[in-house]
Amino acid sequence: MADFLAAYQGKISNVHFPTIATAFLFFLITHFCMMWIISRGVSEGIEKLAKIAMPLIVVFGVILVVRVLFLGTPDPKFPANNIANGFGFIWNPDFSILKQSKVWLAATGQIFFTLSVGFGAIHTYASYLKEKDDVVVSGLATCFDKRILRSYFGRFDRESR
């Protein structure tokens, strides 16, 4: 996987990415798609994309869950790399790793990234609110939906035991 990513970034050359041209092509496609969506405005561009993309994320999540549950051992040479051990790794954290400073540094970076994205989302959401809208109910509904989806896609380990 590291070689795949390094080749995509143009650091090395391999069968999949002999040059950086493929990565640049995907960058251009993404860039022009985003420019087209943004040029259509908030209601005709971003809102329509959100109405399609948000349910699509749930569909892709369900597809991934089904695929993972029926995948088996990805590489027969490494039988320990199986689905049950993967779920065990997710649901049985090693708290001794919290003594390492690099974990706290990574967590801090994640918190700042999440907060910056979150504040951007809050500003965007607030621009759509009317005076009669109930902010508390909307916020609780959003948090509940997010928590339910995260729990749903991470719950299969408990059911498989």
Disulfide bonds with the S-S distance in Angstrom:
none
